[in-house]
Amino acid sequence: MDSTRPLDHSDFASIWEQYSETFGYTAPRRGDIREARLLRVAPGEIVLDIGSKQDAVIAPNEITSLSRAELADLEVGETIPVYVLRTDQNTGQVLVSIEMAREYSDWLRAEAMLDSGEIIQSTVVGYNKGGLLCEFGRIQGFVPASQVLYGAHPGRQGDSATMIGAKLALKVIEVNRNRRRLILSERAAAREWRVQQREKLLDEIEVGDVCAGTVSNLCDFGAFVDLGGMDGLVHLSELAWERVDHPREVVQIGDTVQVMVLNVDRERQRIGLSIKRTLPDPWEKAAAVLRTGAVARGTITHMVAFGAFVQLMPGVEGLIHTSEIDASGVQPGVDLTEGDELLVDILGMDPIEHRISLGIHSLTADESPEEIDAQESEQEAA
């Protein structure tokens, strides 16, 4: 620098830049977020130290908008974040905003959640024709109607007005701070939650566990039960101890049921369940009241190529093999049809394997159906 000429404005700017670089000082600029120490809190004036040449003050219009409670929370000496608005050309004071700093922090949080995929809980505070408005700190997020799971909220009629006050699990799917655009999704949160819960469930669940679930779907071969994150299958044969032709005979979609875990395939992400094994086993009673060589009354439940299944008590069936039917001289489909009641001889029992071999009983001269019924009643009472 030429020492013979007077210093001008550009020289002072250059000296200040060198000073800033040397001592780590940067002049406040609009949009900066600074940590500020409260120097004075008085009616109509809040003064802060933001580490600049001049003290900073809260913009007058923001002070008037603060409630008494908010003003009372501001204590001299504490440090709070502030947003730099501008420098007053007349006083040199830096105008800052507490509110905008808090909003800015919320935008940064939204951007971080967009990257992380974190799920939040938020309350619905309003709505418009396109969807719902939800709390997100000092700003509002928008949940398009297409991203709302209206059916997941009991007592809600499925329209936006009824959702006011509802708490939603949401995921950030779009952030544009310049346009003040924050888009949230309940559907995406639900998908993410199910992924997380599926991984947790598969990691923790064990064969033999008994847990509660909700019937989510019915099909010809069984019922699917939502365990909270993923579905398990209750096969048709595991719905009840009685013979079941279709799951709707036992459960309906939406029912809460107790299930036992039969198998877990973590690699294929499949869980086999049973409802009937959470209920008393009727074969235990059958082992106590039925015996080989006794006569019992039953109802034909199913005719098959190799014989006829006969229900002796709810949940307990025995088989009359075709060889026994042929030996009795009756004709399947003519003398034996589904729904018929008949007397049977108990030829053999294996309660552990749930098997009973039966034959068709022929009344002897000294027997009557009433006497056999009386014998059965005595056995059950015993």
C-alpha positions in Angstrom: 0.0 0.0 0.0 1.3 3.5 -0.9 2.0 5.3 2.4 2.1 8.7 0.7 -1.7 8.7 -0.3 -4.6 9.1 2.0 -6.6 5.9 2.9 -10.0 5.5 1.1 -13.0 3.2 1.7 -11.5 0.3 -0.2 -8.4 0.4 2.0 -10.5 0.2 5.2 -12.4 -2.7 3.7 -9.1 -4.5 2.9 -7.7 -3.9 6.4 -11.0 -5.1 8.0 -10.9 -8.3 5.8 -7.3 -9.0 6.9 -8.3 -8.4 10.6 -11.2 -10.8 10.2 -9.1 -13.5 8.7 -6.4 -13.1 11.4 -8.8 -13.1 14.4 -11.6 -15.3 13.0 -14.2 -12.6 12.8 -16.9 -12.6 10.1 -19.4 -9.7 9.7 -23.0 -10.7 10.2 -24.9 -11.2 6.9 -28.6 -11.7 6.2 -29.5 -15.4 6.6 -26.8 -16.1 9.2 -27.7 -18.1 12.3 -25.8 -16.8 15.3 -25.5 -17.8 18.9 -26.5 -14.6 20.8 -26.2 -13.7 24.5 -29.0 -11.7 25.9 -27.7 -8.4 27.3 -31.0 -6.6 28.1 -34.7 -7.6 28.1 -37.0 -4.6 28.6 -40.4 -3.5 27.2 -40.0 -2.7 23.6 -36.3 -3.6 23.5 -34.3 -6.8 23.5 -30.5 -6.3 23.1 -28.1 -9.2 22.3 -24.4 -9.8 21.8 -23.8 -11.7 18.6 -20.0 -11.2 18.5 -20.1 -8.3 16.0 -18.8 -4.7 16.3 -22.3 -3.6 17.3 -25.0 -5.1 19.5 -27.9 -6.8 17.9 -31.6 -6.0 18.6 -34.8 -7.9 18.0 -36.9 -6.4 15.3 -39.6 -4.2 16.9 -42.5 -5.9 15.2 -41.4 -9.2 16.5 -41.1 -7.9 20.1 -44.8 -6.8 19.9 -45.8 -10.3 18.7 -44.2 -12.1 21.6 -46.5 -13.2 24.4 -45.8 -12.4 28.1 -44.9 -16.0 28.7 -42.4 -15.9 25.8 -40.9 -12.6 27.1 -40.7 -14.1 30.6 -38.7 -17.0 29.3 -35.9 -14.7 28.0 -33.3 -14.2 30.8 -30.3 -11.9 30.7 -27.1 -13.9 30.2 -28.7 -16.9 28.5 -27.6 -17.8 24.9 -30.2 -18.3 22.2 -30.0 -18.7 18.4 -31.0 -15.7 16.2 -31.5 -15.2 12.5 -29.7 -12.1 11.0 -32.1 -9.9 9.1 -30.1 -6.8 8.2 -27.9 -4.0 9.6 -29.7 -0.6 10.4 -27.8 2.0 8.3 -28.6 4.7 10.7 -27.7 3.1 14.1 -25.4 0.4 12.9 -27.3 -2.1 15.0 -27.9 -5.5 13.6 -31.6 -6.5 13.4 -32.2 -10.2 14.3 -35.1 -12.5 14.7 -35.6 -15.3 17.3 -38.7 -16.6 15.5 -37.0 -17.0 12.1 -34.0 -18.7 13.8 -36.4 -21.3 15.3 -38.1 -21.7 11.9 -34.7 -22.1 10.3 -33.8 -24.8 12.8 -37.1 -26.6 11.9 -36.2 -26.5 8.2 -32.8 -28.0 8.9 -34.4 -30.7 11.0 -36.8 -31.4 8.1 -33.9 -31.7 5.7 -32.1 -34.1 8.1 -35.2 -36.2 8.4 -35.6 -36.3 4.6 -32.1 -37.9 4.5 -32.5 -40.2 7.5 -36.1 -41.4 6.8 -37.0 -40.9 10.5 -40.7 -41.1 11.4 -42.3 -38.4 13.6 -45.6 -38.0 15.4 -47.5 -34.8 14.4 -51.0 -33.3 15.1 -53.4 -32.3 12.4 -54.1 -28.5 12.8 -55.9 -27.7 9.6 -56.9 -28.8 6.1 -57.6 -27.5 2.6 -59.1 -29.1 -0.5 -55.8 -30.9 -1.2 -55.0 -32.5 2.2 -54.0 -31.9 5.8 -51.9 -29.3 7.6 -49.7 -30.7 10.4 -47.5 -29.2 13.1 -43.7 -29.3 12.5 -42.2 -27.1 15.2 -42.6 -23.4 14.1 -43.6 -24.3 10.6 -46.4 -26.4 9.0 -46.1 -29.5 6.9 -48.6 -30.5 4.2 -49.9 -34.1 3.9 -51.6 -34.6 0.5 -54.9 -36.4 0.6 -53.4 -39.2 -1.4 -50.8 -39.7 1.4 -53.3 -40.0 4.3 -54.5 -43.4 5.6 -58.0 -42.3 6.5 -59.1 -45.9 7.2 -56.4 -46.3 9.8 -58.1 -43.8 12.2 -61.1 -45.3 14.2 -63.9 -42.9 14.6 -62.9 -40.8 11.6 -65.3 -40.6 8.7 -62.6 -40.4 6.0 -62.9 -36.6 5.3 -60.3 -34.0 6.2 -62.5 -32.0 8.6 -62.9 -35.0 11.0 -59.1 -35.4 11.1 -58.4 -32.1 13.1 -56.6 -33.1 16.3 -55.6 -36.5 15.1 -52.0 -37.6 15.7 -50.3 -39.1 12.6 -47.1 -41.0 12.1 -45.4 -39.1 9.2 -42.3 -39.2 7.1 -40.7 -36.3 5.3 -40.8 -36.8 1.5 -40.0 -33.3 0.1 -38.3 -30.2 1.5 -38.0 -26.8 -0.4 -37.0 -24.1 2.1 -37.0 -21.3 -0.5 -40.6 -22.1 -1.5 -41.5 -22.9 2.2 -42.7 -26.3 1.0 -42.6 -29.2 3.4 -44.4 -32.4 2.2 -45.2 -35.2 4.6 -46.6 -38.7 4.0 -48.5 -41.1 6.3 -48.4 -43.8 3.7 -44.6 -43.6 3.4 -44.3 -43.7 7.2 -46.5 -46.7 7.4 -44.4 -48.5 4.8 -41.2 -47.6 6.6 -42.7 -48.6 10.0 -43.7 -52.0 8.6 -40.2 -52.5 7.3 -38.7 -51.7 10.7 -41.2 -53.8 12.6 -40.8 -56.7 10.2 -37.0 -56.8 10.8 -37.6 -56.5 14.6 -40.3 -59.1 14.6 -38.2 -61.6 12.6 -35.3 -61.1 14.9 -37.3 -61.6 18.1 -40.1 -64.1 17.4 -39.6 -67.7 18.3 -41.5 -71.0 17.7 -43.9 -71.6 20.5 -44.6 -67.9 21.2 -48.2 -66.9 21.7 -49.2 -63.4 20.7 -52.1 -61.3 19.6 -52.7 -60.3 16.0 -55.4 -58.9 13.7 -56.9 -60.9 10.8 -55.9 -59.0 7.7 -57.0 -61.3 4.8 -58.9 -64.6 4.1 -58.2 -67.1 1.3 -59.3 -70.6 0.5 -56.2 -72.2 2.2 -56.2 -70.1 5.4 -56.2 -66.7 7.1 -53.4 -64.1 7.3 -52.9 -62.4 10.6 -51.0 -59.1 11.0 -48.6 -59.4 13.9 -47.6 -55.8 13.8 -45.3 -55.2 10.8 -45.8 -58.4 8.9 -48.4 -61.1 8.3 -48.3 -64.7 9.4 -50.4 -67.5 7.9 -52.9 -69.6 9.8 -53.4 -72.7 7.6 -57.0 -74.0 7.2 -56.0 -77.0 9.3 -54.8 -74.8 12.2 -57.9 -72.5 12.5 -59.9 -74.8 14.7 -60.0 -78.3 16.1 -63.2 -78.9 14.1 -63.1 -79.5 10.4 -63.2 -76.1 8.6 -64.1 -75.7 4.9 -63.3 -72.0 4.7 -61.7 -69.5 7.2 -64.8 -67.3 7.2 -66.5 -70.1 9.3 -64.1 -69.2 12.1 -62.8 -65.6 11.7 -63.5 -62.4 9.9 -61.2 -59.7 8.6 -60.5 -57.3 11.5 -60.9 -59.8 14.2 -58.3 -59.8 17.0 -57.0 -63.3 17.6 -54.5 -65.2 19.8 -52.1 -67.3 17.7 -49.2 -69.6 18.4 -46.0 -69.5 16.3 -45.5 -72.9 14.6 -42.5 -72.0 12.4 -40.3 -69.1 11.4 -38.5 -68.9 8.0 -36.4 -65.8 8.4 -34.7 -66.2 5.0 -38.1 -66.2 3.1 -39.7 -64.0 5.7 -42.6 -66.3 6.5 -44.3 -67.2 9.7 -46.7 -70.1 10.3 -49.3 -69.7 13.0 -52.1 -71.6 14.7 -55.2 -70.4 16.4 -56.5 -73.9 17.4 -53.3 -74.6 19.5 -54.1 -71.7 21.8 -57.4 -73.4 22.6 -58.0 -76.5 24.8 -57.2 -79.7 22.9 -60.4 -81.8 22.7 -58.3 -84.9 22.1 -57.3 -84.7 25.8 -61.0 -85.1 26.7 -61.5 -87.8 24.1 -58.7 -89.8 25.6 -60.5 -89.6 29.0 -64.0 -90.5 27.8 -63.5 -92.8 24.8 -61.9 -96.2 24.8 -61.2 -99.0 22.4 -64.0 -101.5 22.2 -66.7 -99.0 23.2 -69.7 -98.0 21.1 -70.2 -94.3 20.3 -72.6 -92.1 18.4 -71.2 -89.8 15.7 -72.0 -87.7 12.6 -70.5 -88.2 9.2 -68.6 -85.0 8.3 -66.8 -86.0 5.1 -66.9 -88.8 2.6 -63.6 -89.6 0.8 -62.4 -92.4 -1.5 -60.8 -94.4 1.4 -63.7 -94.1 3.8 -65.9 -91.8 5.9 -64.9 -89.3 8.7 -67.2 -89.3 11.7 -67.2 -86.6 14.4 -67.6 -88.1 17.8 -67.3 -84.8 19.7 -66.5 -81.3 18.7 -63.0 -81.3 17.3 -62.6 -85.1 17.4 -63.1 -87.2 14.3 -62.5 -90.9 13.5 -62.2 -92.7 10.2 -64.4 -95.6 9.0 -62.1 -97.2 6.4 -63.6 -98.6 3.2 -62.8 -102.1 4.3 -65.0 -101.7 7.3 -67.8 -100.1 5.2 -67.6 -103.0 2.7 -67.7 -105.6 5.6 -70.9 -104.0 7.0 -72.7 -104.3 3.7 -73.8 -100.6 3.5 -73.4 -98.6 0.4 -71.5 -95.2 0.5 -73.6 -92.4 -0.9 -76.7 -94.4 -0.4 -76.7 -95.8 3.2 -73.9 -93.4 4.2 -74.0 -89.7 3.4 -72.6 -86.5 4.9 -74.7 -85.4 7.9 -75.9 -88.9 8.8 -75.9 -89.9 12.4 -74.8 -93.5 13.2 -73.4 -95.8 15.9 -69.8 -96.8 15.5 -67.4 -99.2 17.2 -64.1 -97.8 18.4 -61.6 -100.2 17.0 -58.4 -98.3 17.9 -57.3 -95.0 19.4 -54.1 -92.9 19.2 -54.9 -89.5 20.9 -51.3 -88.3 20.5 -51.5 -88.7 16.7 -55.2 -87.6 16.8 -56.4 -90.8 15.1 -59.3 -93.1 15.9 -60.2 -96.2 13.8 -64.0 -96.9 13.6 -66.3 -99.6 12.4 -70.1 -99.5 11.8 -71.9 -100.9 14.8 -74.7 -103.3 14.4 -77.2 -103.4 17.2 -77.5 -106.8 18.9 -80.7 -108.2 20.2 -80.1 -107.0 23.7 -79.0 -103.4 22.7 -81.0 -100.3 22.1 -79.9 -96.9 20.9 -81.2 -95.4 24.2 -79.0 -97.7 26.3 -75.9 -96.7 24.2 -76.8 -93.0 24.6 -77.0 -93.6 28.4 -73.6 -95.3 28.4 -72.1 -92.4 26.6 -73.5 -89.9 29.0 -72.1 -91.9 31.9 -68.7 -91.9 30.3 -68.7 -88.2 29.7 -69.8 -87.5 33.3 -67.0 -89.7 34.6 
